[in-house]
Each structure stands twice: as structure tokens, then as C-alpha cells.
Amino acid sequence: MSVLDSLPDRPLRDAELASFNRSDAIEMAVEVSETEGEGIDGVLLATEDWVKGLAYEDEGWRVVESVSLGDGENERYEGMRACESAVREALD
């Protein structure tokens, strides 16, 4: 099952984003962008192995950036920055 399969066909609600942070599969879920009154349309998801930037557009959710993580201390931070930039660009 892919990350996209677990998302609704609409922007996320705050409670749904919070549930990702309680999930065993995802270590961190962060809001990147919110459409006023319509929910969260940009998200970063991170595990021990990867960071993904997701954007919700007219066609639905899509992965706009994915970064594999190795053993470096700063890799997650850099991966999060790269994915955040990609999400913001996709939603502009």
C-alpha cells in the first residue's frame, strides 16, 4: 500500500494529520500549506528511510518530491527542506 492510498480524495483535516504522527509507520507528519477553510493541501511525511512531499491539487494527492535517507545526521533536515520547497512550488 502506497502513502497516497491512505489519503482521502480531498485536503486533510487537522485531526487526520495528527493521526499520521501517532502512526507506527510514519515518524513525522508536518503541514506545509493550508487552503483557507478547505484543509491542509501540502504535507511532509518522514520515516527513518525517507521524506516525501505531498501536494493536493485538482487531480488529487501526488508525491512532488521524495528523498531517501542514509546515515548522515543532517540528511533528514535537508530532505525536509527539499520536500518543503517542492510542495510550495507545486502549490503556487
C-alpha positions in Angstrom: 0.0 0.0 0.0 1.4 3.4 -1.0 1.4 6.5 1.1 -1.1 8.0 -1.4 -3.6 5.1 -0.9 -4.1 6.1 2.7 -5.1 9.7 1.9 -8.6 10.9 1.3 -9.6 12.4 -2.0 -9.6 15.9 -0.5 -7.3 18.1 1.6 -6.6 16.7 5.1 -8.2 17.9 8.3 -6.0 18.7 11.3 -7.1 15.5 13.1 -6.1 13.4 10.1 -2.6 15.0 10.0 -2.3 14.4 13.8 -3.2 10.7 13.3 -0.2 10.3 11.0 2.0 11.5 13.9 0.5 8.8 16.1 1.0 6.1 13.4 3.7 3.5 13.8 4.6 3.7 10.0 5.2 7.5 9.9 7.7 9.2 12.3 6.7 12.7 11.4 3.9 14.5 9.5 4.1 18.2 9.0 1.7 20.7 7.4 3.3 22.8 4.7 0.3 24.6 3.2 -3.3 25.1 4.1 -6.1 26.2 1.8 -8.2 28.6 3.8 -11.3 26.9 5.0 -10.6 23.8 2.9 -8.0 21.9 4.8 -4.3 21.0 4.5 -3.1 20.6 0.9 0.6 20.3 1.5 2.3 17.8 3.7 5.7 16.4 4.6 5.8 12.8 5.7 9.0 11.2 7.1 10.2 7.8 8.2 13.6 6.6 9.2 14.3 5.8 5.5 12.7 8.6 3.5 11.0 12.0 3.4 8.1 12.7 0.9 6.5 16.0 0.0 2.8 15.6 -0.9 0.5 18.2 -2.6 -3.2 18.1 -3.1 -4.3 19.6 -6.4 -7.3 19.2 -8.7 -6.3 15.7 -9.7 -5.8 14.6 -6.1 -2.8 13.9 -4.0 0.6 13.4 -5.6 4.2 13.0 -4.4 6.1 16.0 -5.6 9.4 15.1 -4.0 10.9 12.1 -2.4 14.3 11.9 -0.7 15.9 8.7 0.5 17.8 9.0 3.8 21.1 7.4 4.7 23.1 7.5 7.9 24.0 11.2 7.9 22.8 13.4 10.8 21.7 16.3 8.6 20.1 14.3 5.9 16.5 14.4 7.3 16.7 18.2 7.7 18.0 18.6 4.2 15.4 16.2 2.9 12.6 18.0 4.7 13.8 21.3 3.2 13.9 19.9 -0.3 10.5 18.4 0.0 9.0 21.5 1.5 10.3 23.6 -1.3 8.9 21.2 -3.9 5.5 21.2 -2.2 5.4 25.0 -2.1 6.4 25.2 -5.7 3.8 22.7 -6.8 1.0 24.6 -5.0 1.9 28.1 -6.3 
